[in-house]
Amino acid sequence: MIAPHFLRQQLIGLALSEAQNAMPTEIIDKIEIGNGVIWVWAGNKRVTLIYFWNGSGEQLGGGNWSVRIGTLEQIRLTLTGRLRTLLGRA
């Protein structure tokens, strides 16, 4: 059985990998995890990832994470967001 913090680490790593595949030329600025959904921001783009646990009934703690791309959208940045983008990439 894997400790919960290692499971969370696996999920975040998989999510970052999927987000980078969806936005290969962008620098990831922020990641937010909700119940079954992960949002990843990169500049003025946001990818929504859907995640779930593929559990195995045979062994306690057995299974793995699945993450798939839900949506990729262009979002309108606020003034603060624009400044962060400009200063962070300058």
LOPA-433604 format. One line per 5 residues: number of its first residue (from 1); their letters; for each residue z, x, y of C-alpha. Coordinates in steps of 0.1 Angstrom, whole numbers, plus 5000, padded with zeros to 4 digits. Last residue first. Layout:
BEGIN
NUM = a = Z:X:Y; ...
***
This chain:
BEGIN
90 = argll = 4811:5111:5390; 4815:5089:5358; 4851:5078:5363; 4847:5075:5401; 4817:5053:5400
85 = trlrg = 4828:5031:5371; 4863:5028:5385; 4849:5018:5419; 4826:4992:5404; 4855:4977:5384
80 = tltlr = 4877:4975:5415; 4849:4958:5434; 4845:4933:5406; 4818:4939:5380; 4794:4913:5368
75 = iqelt = 4790:4913:5331; 4761:4922:5309; 4766:4909:5274; 4766:4920:5238; 4778:4893:5214
70 = girvs = 4794:4891:5179; 4790:4925:5164; 4806:4928:5130; 4838:4943:5118; 4851:4942:5082
65 = wnggg = 4884:4957:5074; 4895:4968:5039; 4913:4956:5008; 4944:4963:4987; 4978:4958:5003
60 = lqegs = 4992:4941:4972; 4967:4946:4944; 4946:4921:4925; 4942:4896:4953; 4920:4920:4973
55 = gnwfy = 4918:4914:5009; 4887:4916:5030; 4905:4916:5064; 4886:4902:5094; 4870:4913:5126
50 = iltvr = 4846:4898:5151; 4834:4922:5178; 4825:4912:5214; 4806:4938:5233; 4810:4941:5271
45 = kngaw = 4786:4958:5295; 4792:4965:5332; 4806:5000:5326; 4816:5001:5289; 4839:4973:5278
40 = vwivg = 4850:4966:5242; 4864:4932:5232; 4879:4928:5197; 4883:4894:5181; 4901:4880:5150
35 = ngiei = 4933:4874:5170; 4929:4896:5201; 4923:4933:5205; 4913:4949:5239; 4893:4981:5243
30 = kdiie = 4885:4997:5276; 4861:5022:5292; 4837:5031:5265; 4809:5054:5278; 4775:5040:5274
25 = tpman = 4743:5055:5258; 4748:5041:5223; 4759:5006:5233; 4758:4986:5200; 4763:5016:5178
20 = qaesl = 4792:5027:5201; 4808:4993:5197; 4805:4995:5159; 4822:5030:5159; 4849:5018:5183
15 = algil = 4856:4988:5161; 4858:5009:5129; 4883:5033:5145; 4904:5005:5159; 4905:4988:5125
10 = qqrlf = 4915:5020:5107; 4943:5027:5132; 4955:4991:5128; 4957:4997:5090; 4975:5030:5096
5 = hpaim = 5001:5012:5118; 5006:4986:5090; 5015:5011:5063; 4990:5013:5034; 5000:5000:5000
***
